[in-house]
Amino acid sequence: MERYTAYNVAVILFAAFGSWLSGYGLAVIIATLGQPSFYTSLNLDADPSSPGYRHTNDFIATIQGILFAGGFFGAIFAAVASRFGRVRGFQICASFAIAGGAIQTGARNQGMYILARFITGFATGHAFAAMPVYFAEVAPPHSRGFMAGAHGCFINVGYASANWIGFGTFYSSTSFAWRFPNAVFIILALCFLAGTFFIPESPRWLVSKGRDAEALRVLGRLHHDRNDAEDTFAAQEVALIRRQINEDTRALREGGRWQILTMKTYRIRLILSCMIVIGTQNTGILVINSYNTLLYQSLGLSNTESLIVSAAYNTWGMIANFMGAPISDRMGRRKLLLIGFISTFLMFAIATGLIAKYNETPSRSWAAVAVIFLYLYVFCYACFIDVNCWTVASEIFPSHLRSQGTGIAMSTLFLTDLLWLQLAPTASATIGWKYYLVFIGLTFFSIVFLWFKLPETSGLALEEIDRLFGKEPASQLSDADLEVEMPKTDGDPVDYVVKTNFQA
């Protein structure tokens, strides 16, 4: 019988330090830009009316852009590192994060901070691409949305914690105000690194390396049912994975290493994965997240008020994430993503109109209503999109292409964000709220695209998703289709024999 165990949940929570790390790495700049001592420490002019503020504006755009440039390469490297194992890749990621975090925390000049942002961006991109793959591969089919949704949930934990830590240090007049929040990134990286010594290797990666017995042990522990002493379901999973990997290996020999681009079924999946990921960023979510303290200041809030509202905004998003995760498998990821994009489109359009109204006739009332709709906007994004998009973007690929496909898709995320964040300071200074109209139009396009192109993946084993893209899976997971005998040695399964009656 399919189920997940307390051990499975513990594995997800340990691994989620990687998601927390990636969210914190993206968000720490929000609190940093709100700290007056940051500008003093790096010899930056913080007065918008001063001629020197133009350089400050350029520097802010640079440190935002360089992080996402690093993230692009980190996401690509995640696919390469996974050849050595998913867990080994996590250890490489954590090592880069520790090094980058140390330089970022101790930066004495602008050049050091820029270098550090590239390295931490590399680690952030690596984690962003690697975590959803691992979550999908250790979760049972009917709970995959809930468990893989941990990626989106803990990204928002990273955002919320970065904001509250930044607010907590705001009243320090020394560089501690911005250095300590940056140092927390190192602590998270150390926790992530420590966790890698307690979590198992992905069973699908183990089978791909011919280590089926190890995979069976891992799955037996992850999905153990006390009413099934033989761990029949785990053995069925291994049999299904082995059958599919044999088929994938044959396809790899015939299609070559670049079959993700040359074979139609895989090319369609890559395009869909990229469009989902790009679509999430085209909602404007990261531009709002990265500059929300400055946005709130433009709505008349003080520095302190902006930090509080920003921290509460991301905390609200985190709560919405955890509310959305349990319904992912019950309602289906297609339906929830469409609900998310439509509701996000509506909330952001209304918020943009209110921001425009505030610019015409400034008043606390218009500002307050605009903030309320921004809160509704992030709720819709976090509850319906953020929980599901990373799961779908990784699960639609077969095992032998999952890291490669997810890495490419996540790299497009960082390229998209690099574009929007580089444009944001200049756009805000020149066209103001009209910049948000771009995101409203692009979100409408995403709704239309996903309505016609996004299939439902909930409830299917990863190996069964092939049929959604016109390719029959090598086998399917069903009690009626598999009979399993598992010899035992000293109480542990060391081998299995599968008698198959797979459906065609």
VEXKE-815386 format. One line per 3 residues: number of its first residue (from 1); their letters; for each residue x, y, z of C-alpha. Coordinates in pm, 1 decimal. Last residue first. Layout:
NUM) a) X/Y/Z | ...
//
This chain:
504) aqf) 78.7/-251.1/-2281.1 | -10.1/-346.2/-1928.0 | 270.2/-504.0/-1735.1
501) ntk) 234.0/-862.7/-1616.7 | 567.4/-883.9/-1447.8 | 721.7/-1131.4/-1210.0
498) vvy) 977.7/-928.6/-1023.1 | 1258.0/-1088.9/-830.2 | 1408.0/-889.7/-546.0
495) dvp) 1741.0/-845.0/-383.8 | 1891.9/-738.1/-57.3 | 1581.4/-694.7/152.9
492) dgd) 1684.0/-680.8/516.8 | 1575.9/-926.7/789.6 | 1908.5/-1100.2/816.0
489) tkp) 1894.4/-1178.0/442.8 | 1559.6/-1157.7/268.5 | 1437.3/-1275.4/-71.5
486) mev) 1177.4/-1045.1/-214.9 | 901.7/-1185.2/-435.5 | 690.9/-935.5/-623.3
483) eld) 379.4/-962.1/-832.8 | 318.2/-657.2/-1042.8 | 32.0/-553.2/-1268.1
480) ads) -264.0/-588.9/-1037.1 | -92.4/-400.9/-757.4 | -38.2/-117.5/-1000.2
477) lqs) 256.1/99.1/-1095.7 | 293.4/127.9/-1467.4 | 540.4/0.8/-1723.1
474) ape) 774.2/114.3/-2001.2 | 570.8/432.6/-2020.7 | 390.4/506.2/-2349.7
471) kgf) 507.3/830.1/-2507.1 | 251.8/1086.3/-2625.5 | 330.4/1354.5/-2369.0
468) lrd) 79.8/1258.5/-2101.0 | 187.7/896.3/-2150.5 | 534.4/972.5/-2018.6
465) iee) 393.4/1069.8/-1676.3 | 387.2/703.0/-1570.0 | 753.2/688.6/-1461.5
462) lal) 701.2/972.5/-1214.8 | 415.2/776.4/-1059.3 | 84.4/946.0/-1131.5
459) gst) -140.5/1096.6/-864.5 | -118.4/1454.8/-988.0 | 24.8/1512.6/-1336.0
456) epl) -261.0/1704.9/-1499.7 | -167.4/1841.6/-1842.7 | -61.5/2203.3/-1918.4
453) kfw) -82.4/2311.0/-2284.3 | -418.5/2477.5/-2352.5 | -491.5/2656.0/-2025.3
450) lfv) -118.8/2692.9/-1959.9 | -68.0/2911.5/-2267.2 | -376.1/3128.3/-2210.0
447) isf) -292.3/3192.1/-1844.8 | 72.9/3259.8/-1929.1 | -31.3/3526.7/-2182.8
444) ftl) -242.2/3700.2/-1915.9 | 61.1/3694.4/-1687.2 | 267.4/3862.9/-1960.1
441) gif) 19.7/4150.5/-1989.0 | 6.0/4209.3/-1612.1 | 383.8/4187.0/-1590.3
438) vly) 434.0/4459.3/-1852.0 | 171.9/4677.4/-1681.4 | 393.9/4677.4/-1371.6
435) ykw) 641.9/4910.4/-1541.9 | 360.6/5168.3/-1567.0 | 398.0/5218.9/-1189.8
432) git) 710.6/5430.9/-1235.0 | 794.9/5524.5/-1595.7 | 1137.9/5683.5/-1540.8
429) asa) 1272.2/5610.2/-1191.5 | 1087.7/5280.1/-1156.4 | 1202.7/5173.3/-1502.8
426) tpa) 1564.9/5257.0/-1421.4 | 1559.7/5064.3/-1091.9 | 1355.9/4773.7/-1239.9
423) lql) 1540.8/4707.3/-1566.3 | 1819.7/4505.0/-1409.0 | 1564.9/4325.3/-1192.6
420) wll) 1347.0/4229.2/-1488.0 | 1631.2/4099.9/-1707.0 | 1816.0/3911.5/-1433.0
417) dtl) 1483.8/3765.8/-1321.7 | 1427.0/3619.3/-1666.0 | 1783.0/3486.7/-1684.4
414) flt) 1743.1/3335.0/-1337.6 | 1419.9/3162.0/-1434.1 | 1573.6/3044.6/-1761.9
411) sma) 1841.5/2870.1/-1553.3 | 1563.6/2695.0/-1363.7 | 1434.3/2540.3/-1685.6
408) igt) 1781.3/2428.7/-1797.0 | 1854.1/2271.7/-1457.9 | 1512.4/2104.6/-1449.0
405) gqs) 1572.7/1947.7/-1788.7 | 1923.4/1825.5/-1706.4 | 1829.6/1700.5/-1360.7
402) rlh) 1520.3/1521.1/-1490.3 | 1671.3/1382.6/-1811.0 | 1756.7/1025.8/-1703.9
399) spf) 1459.4/1011.3/-1467.3 | 1197.3/1114.9/-1723.2 | 1090.8/1482.3/-1719.6
396) ies) 741.1/1599.0/-1619.9 | 830.3/1586.3/-1249.2 | 1069.1/1883.5/-1253.0
393) avt) 858.7/2178.3/-1373.7 | 546.7/2023.7/-1221.0 | 693.5/2022.9/-870.0
390) wcn) 848.2/2369.1/-903.8 | 515.5/2517.3/-1017.7 | 296.8/2362.2/-748.8
387) vdi) 362.9/2532.1/-414.5 | 456.9/2865.0/-572.8 | 148.8/2886.5/-792.8
384) fca) -160.7/2824.2/-576.4 | -89.9/2930.5/-218.6 | 215.1/3149.9/-280.1
381) ycf) 85.3/3339.0/-583.7 | -267.6/3387.5/-454.1 | -137.6/3501.6/-113.2
378) vyl) 120.1/3728.7/-279.0 | -155.7/3909.5/-470.2 | -384.8/3932.7/-168.2
375) ylf) -100.0/4104.3/20.5 | -41.1/4334.8/-277.3 | -414.4/4407.0/-267.3
372) iva) -390.9/4513.3/97.3 | -82.8/4728.3/24.2 | -274.5/4916.3/-246.8
369) vaa) -563.8/4971.9/-2.6 | -324.7/5121.8/253.6 | -152.8/5346.6/-2.1
366) wsr) -484.9/5479.1/-130.3 | -590.8/5559.0/226.3 | -256.1/5712.0/324.0
363) spt) -302.7/5971.0/51.1 | -115.3/6078.5/-261.0 | -341.5/6197.3/-545.0
360) eny) -195.1/6110.1/-885.7 | 77.5/5874.7/-760.4 | -173.3/5714.1/-522.7
357) kai) -406.5/5646.9/-816.6 | -125.6/5472.9/-1004.9 | -54.8/5257.8/-698.5
354) lgt) -427.6/5175.2/-685.9 | -433.3/5073.4/-1051.8 | -125.8/4856.8/-998.2
351) aia) -292.2/4686.1/-700.4 | -602.3/4611.6/-912.0 | -394.3/4459.0/-1193.4
348) fml) -186.3/4267.5/-938.1 | -495.2/4114.0/-777.1 | -652.8/4015.4/-1110.7
345) fts) -341.7/3857.0/-1262.4 | -263.2/3676.9/-936.2 | -617.3/3534.9/-935.0
342) ifg) -583.2/3405.5/-1292.5 | -229.9/3270.1/-1243.3 | -316.8/3095.0/-918.6
339) ill) -644.9/2943.1/-1033.8 | -460.3/2809.7/-1339.2 | -183.6/2667.4/-1120.0
336) lkr) -438.4/2510.3/-885.5 | -631.3/2340.9/-1165.5 | -318.3/2200.3/-1330.1
333) rgm) -169.5/2085.5/-997.9 | -461.0/1871.8/-890.4 | -728.6/1937.2/-630.5
330) rds) -636.2/1661.8/-383.9 | -264.7/1641.1/-461.8 | -193.7/2012.7/-419.3
327) ipa) -444.7/2062.7/-136.6 | -197.7/1995.6/147.5 | 67.2/2235.4/2.4
324) gmf) -157.4/2540.6/-36.7 | -198.2/2635.1/329.3 | 175.8/2597.4/389.0
321) nai) 246.8/2831.3/101.0 | -17.2/3081.3/218.6 | 156.2/3098.8/557.1
318) mgw) 487.5/3173.5/381.9 | 324.0/3446.2/172.4 | 184.4/3606.8/488.6
315) tny) 534.4/3596.4/635.4 | 662.1/3761.0/317.8 | 415.1/4048.2/347.2
312) aas) 471.1/4076.1/724.6 | 842.7/4128.6/664.7 | 774.5/4390.3/396.9
309) vil) 516.2/4569.7/612.8 | 762.3/4578.2/904.0 | 1055.5/4693.1/688.4
306) set) 845.0/4961.2/519.8 | 712.5/5088.8/853.6 | 1067.5/5125.3/985.5
303) nsl) 1189.5/5309.4/676.1 | 879.2/5531.8/673.0 | 577.1/5464.1/453.0
300) gls) 470.9/5717.5/188.3 | 382.0/5486.9/-100.0 | 733.9/5530.7/-242.3
297) qyl) 862.5/5392.7/88.9 | 643.3/5087.4/33.6 | 800.1/5033.3/-307.9
294) ltn) 1152.6/5076.5/-166.6 | 1080.7/4810.3/96.8 | 917.7/4599.8/-176.7
291) ysn) 1219.2/4606.0/-406.0 | 1322.9/4241.8/-411.5 | 982.0/4092.2/-338.4
288) ivl) 797.5/4315.5/-587.4 | 1052.9/4245.2/-861.4 | 1044.5/3879.6/-761.7
285) igt) 668.6/3845.5/-797.1 | 635.4/4032.9/-1125.0 | 391.0/3775.8/-1265.3
282) nqt) 653.7/3720.1/-1534.0 | 856.0/3533.4/-1272.1 | 600.4/3253.2/-1248.2
279) giv) 560.7/3249.2/-1625.6 | 932.8/3191.5/-1674.2 | 908.7/2874.9/-1462.9
276) imc) 594.1/2746.8/-1632.5 | 726.3/2838.4/-1977.9 | 1056.8/2665.0/-1909.4
273) sli) 884.0/2344.6/-1797.7 | 651.7/2352.3/-2099.4 | 939.7/2409.0/-2341.8
270) lri) 1138.4/2126.9/-2182.2 | 837.8/1895.1/-2190.5 | 774.9/1965.5/-2558.8
267) ryt) 1142.8/1899.8/-2634.2 | 1121.0/1567.1/-2452.1 | 831.0/1437.2/-2661.0
264) kmt) 977.1/1586.4/-2981.0 | 1320.5/1427.0/-2956.8 | 1610.0/1654.1/-3062.4
261) liq) 1627.0/1898.0/-2772.0 | 1600.2/1663.1/-2473.7 | 1767.5/1410.8/-2703.7
258) wrg) 2093.6/1598.1/-2656.8 | 2289.6/1304.0/-2516.9 | 2201.1/1078.2/-2807.9
255) ger) 1864.9/954.2/-2934.4 | 1941.4/585.2/-2986.3 | 2171.9/529.3/-2691.7
252) lar) 1958.3/753.5/-2473.6 | 1642.5/571.2/-2580.1 | 1795.6/240.2/-2470.4
249) tde) 1895.6/395.9/-2140.7 | 1544.8/539.0/-2099.1 | 1389.1/194.7/-2153.9
246) niq) 1621.9/37.7/-1898.9 | 1544.3/331.7/-1670.2 | 1171.5/264.6/-1705.6
243) rri) 1198.9/-104.1/-1616.9 | 1427.5/-27.6/-1323.5 | 1196.2/246.8/-1192.6
240) lav) 891.2/20.7/-1216.6 | 1070.1/-264.6/-1042.6 | 1197.4/-28.6/-774.6
237) eqa) 845.8/105.5/-716.3 | 701.4/-243.5/-700.2 | 964.6/-335.6/-443.8
234) aft) 866.3/-33.5/-235.6 | 500.1/-134.2/-257.7 | 579.0/-489.7/-149.3
231) dea) 759.3/-382.0/165.6 | 761.1/-747.2/282.2 | 633.2/-663.3/630.5
228) dnr) 328.3/-494.1/479.3 | 92.6/-388.0/757.8 | 363.1/-162.4/905.1
225) dhh) 374.9/22.6/573.3 | 717.0/152.4/471.8 | 738.8/433.2/216.3
222) lrg) 1070.1/598.7/305.1 | 1225.6/295.1/473.4 | 1139.6/49.6/199.5
219) lvr) 1227.4/314.0/-58.0 | 1579.5/343.9/82.6 | 1628.9/-31.4/117.4
216) lae) 1499.2/-90.0/-234.5 | 1729.8/178.6/-373.1 | 2024.5/11.2/-203.4
213) adr) 1929.1/-321.0/-365.5 | 1890.3/-152.1/-703.2 | 2240.7/-5.5/-716.7
210) gks) 2273.2/-21.4/-1095.8 | 2370.3/345.8/-1129.6 | 2027.2/448.9/-1261.7
207) vlw) 1876.7/250.3/-973.4 | 2066.7/465.6/-724.3 | 1959.6/788.7/-898.9
204) rps) 1597.5/675.4/-876.4 | 1639.0/590.0/-508.5 | 1764.7/944.3/-437.1
201) epi) 2047.6/922.1/-184.3 | 1944.1/909.9/177.5 | 1936.2/1203.2/422.5
198) fft) 2151.6/1214.0/736.1 | 2491.2/1330.6/608.5 | 2325.6/1585.8/380.7
195) gal) 2169.7/1750.2/685.1 | 2506.1/1879.7/805.5 | 2558.7/2061.5/474.3
192) fcl) 2212.6/2217.8/493.4 | 2273.2/2326.8/853.0 | 2608.5/2477.7/748.0
189) ali) 2441.0/2658.3/456.8 | 2172.8/2794.2/690.4 | 2440.2/2927.2/926.6
186) ifv) 2627.4/3087.0/633.8 | 2310.2/3266.3/518.3 | 2271.3/3389.5/877.4
183) anp) 2592.6/3587.7/819.9 | 2415.1/3812.1/566.9 | 2154.6/3903.8/828.8
180) frw) 2444.0/3975.2/1071.1 | 2632.6/4200.7/829.2 | 2341.6/4438.4/764.3
177) afs) 2268.0/4578.9/1110.2 | 2609.3/4467.6/1239.3 | 2746.0/4752.5/1025.3
174) tss) 2680.9/4980.4/1322.2 | 2377.4/5192.1/1414.4 | 2176.2/4892.6/1531.0
171) yft) 1804.7/4968.1/1516.4 | 1756.2/4773.5/1194.5 | 1888.7/4447.3/1339.4
168) gfg) 1546.4/4301.4/1419.0 | 1398.8/4431.0/1093.2 | 1665.1/4250.5/895.6
165) iwn) 1603.8/3932.5/1093.7 | 1232.9/3970.4/1020.2 | 1290.4/4016.4/647.8
162) asa) 1540.4/3735.2/606.5 | 1314.9/3499.1/805.4 | 1015.4/3575.3/582.0
159) ygv) 1204.1/3530.2/255.1 | 1372.1/3208.5/366.0 | 1043.1/3068.3/497.9
156) nif) 913.0/3163.4/153.4 | 1169.8/2939.3/-12.5 | 1069.2/2686.5/251.5
153) cgh) 712.5/2663.6/128.0 | 807.3/2658.3/-240.8 | 1040.9/2363.7/-190.9
150) aga) 809.9/2192.6/59.1 | 561.0/2158.4/-226.5 | 755.8/1844.5/-314.8
147) mfg) 590.3/1679.3/-15.6 | 231.3/1788.7/-80.1 | 250.4/1754.0/-457.7
144) rsh) 422.0/1415.7/-428.7 | 165.3/1269.3/-190.4 | -19.9/1047.5/-438.9
141) ppa) 299.8/938.3/-616.1 | 521.5/861.0/-310.8 | 791.5/1123.4/-240.0
138) vea) 1167.0/1054.6/-267.5 | 1208.9/1147.5/-634.3 | 988.0/1456.7/-633.2
135) fyv) 1173.2/1605.5/-335.5 | 1509.8/1538.0/-499.5 | 1417.5/1705.1/-827.0
132) pma) 1254.6/1998.8/-645.8 | 1580.8/2056.8/-450.8 | 1836.5/2057.6/-731.7
129) afa) 1729.9/2355.6/-943.4 | 1680.7/2612.8/-666.4 | 1974.3/2471.7/-473.3
126) hgt) 2213.0/2527.5/-765.3 | 2067.3/2870.9/-832.8 | 2120.2/2973.4/-470.1
123) afg) 2475.0/2838.5/-467.2 | 2565.5/3030.6/-783.5 | 2391.3/3339.4/-647.6
120) tif) 2599.0/3311.4/-331.2 | 2909.0/3310.2/-551.4 | 2792.4/3601.3/-768.4
117) ral) 2679.8/3802.9/-465.4 | 3017.8/3750.9/-301.4 | 3199.3/3898.4/-600.7
114) iym) 2969.3/4205.3/-595.2 | 3021.8/4247.6/-220.1 | 3397.8/4227.9/-256.9
111) gqn) 3393.6/4488.7/-533.9 | 3179.2/4728.9/-329.5 | 3419.1/4740.9/-38.1
108) rag) 3489.3/4582.1/298.5 | 3278.7/4268.2/251.1 | 3285.4/4047.7/563.5
105) tqi) 2931.4/3914.6/538.5 | 2940.8/3873.2/161.3 | 3281.6/3703.0/169.8
102) agg) 3160.2/3454.9/432.5 | 2829.9/3397.9/254.1 | 3006.4/3318.2/-71.7
99) aia) 3230.8/3057.8/90.4 | 2948.8/2898.8/291.1 | 2714.8/2897.4/-9.7
96) fsa) 2979.5/2741.3/-234.2 | 3023.8/2460.1/18.5 | 2646.8/2413.2/51.8
93) ciq) 2612.3/2362.7/-324.9 | 2892.8/2105.5/-334.6 | 2725.2/1918.0/-49.5
90) fgr) 2388.7/1930.4/-225.0 | 2547.9/1783.0/-538.4 | 2680.3/1495.7/-329.8
87) vrg) 2323.0/1436.7/-212.5 | 2183.9/1418.2/-567.0 | 2460.9/1186.3/-678.0
84) frs) 2787.3/1230.9/-867.5 | 2602.4/1283.9/-1193.9 | 2388.5/1533.9/-1002.0
81) ava) 2679.2/1780.4/-1019.8 | 2627.4/1831.7/-1393.9 | 2255.8/1910.6/-1363.5
78) afi) 2323.9/2141.2/-1069.6 | 2586.8/2319.5/-1282.1 | 2314.0/2461.5/-1506.6
75) agf) 2124.4/2597.6/-1206.0 | 2444.1/2741.5/-1059.5 | 2532.9/2910.5/-1388.6
72) fgg) 2198.8/3091.4/-1399.6 | 2212.7/3165.0/-1026.5 | 2547.9/3338.3/-1069.3
69) afl) 2390.0/3567.4/-1328.6 | 2099.1/3605.3/-1088.5 | 2326.6/3725.0/-810.3
66) igq) 2509.9/3952.3/-1054.3 | 2184.7/4125.6/-1151.0 | 2080.3/4225.1/-800.7
63) ita) 2430.6/4338.0/-708.8 | 2452.4/4532.9/-1035.5 | 2110.1/4699.2/-1010.3
60) ifd) 2194.1/4815.2/-658.2 | 2530.5/4945.8/-781.3 | 2365.7/5138.7/-1065.4
57) nth) 2122.4/5302.8/-821.8 | 2408.4/5387.1/-587.7 | 2597.9/5539.8/-881.3
54) ryg) 2293.3/5755.1/-959.3 | 2274.0/5846.5/-591.9 | 2594.0/6046.4/-625.9
51) pss) 2404.0/6342.9/-772.8 | 2210.3/6369.7/-441.5 | 1829.4/6381.1/-433.9
48) pda) 1799.1/6005.2/-373.2 | 2019.7/6036.9/-59.6 | 2181.5/5699.8/22.0
45) dln) 2523.9/5777.1/-131.1 | 2736.1/5463.9/-116.3 | 3068.4/5427.5/63.5
42) lst) 3032.2/5051.6/123.7 | 2997.4/5074.2/501.6 | 2784.3/5391.5/486.7
39) yfs) 2537.1/5245.0/239.3 | 2497.3/4930.6/447.0 | 2468.4/5138.5/766.4
36) pqg) 2139.7/5288.8/642.0 | 1977.4/4940.4/639.7 | 1676.6/4903.8/404.9
33) lta) 1888.9/4773.5/117.2 | 2011.0/4490.8/340.8 | 1658.6/4384.6/438.7
30) iiv) 1564.0/4321.3/76.4 | 1913.6/4190.6/-10.2 | 1857.4/3897.3/224.3
27) alg) 1569.6/3776.5/7.5 | 1732.8/3579.4/-274.4 | 1982.4/3402.2/-49.9
24) ygs) 1709.9/3343.8/209.0 | 1493.3/3170.5/-49.8 | 1783.1/2954.7/-172.1
21) lws) 1890.0/2862.7/181.6 | 1534.2/2775.8/285.2 | 1512.4/2550.9/-20.9
18) gfa) 1839.3/2380.3/73.3 | 1729.9/2359.0/437.4 | 1435.0/2169.2/290.3
15) afl) 1658.0/1861.1/271.5 | 1623.5/1811.1/646.1 | 1247.4/1867.2/627.9
12) iva) 1204.0/1629.3/333.9 | 1407.6/1359.1/507.7 | 1202.5/1404.5/825.6
9) vny) 878.7/1366.8/626.4 | 1003.9/1041.5/474.1 | 1111.1/920.3/820.3
6) aty) 763.3/994.7/952.5 | 640.4/765.7/677.3 | 482.2/798.3/335.8
3) rem) 214.9/573.1/197.9 | 130.7/345.2/-92.2 | 0.0/0.0/0.0
//
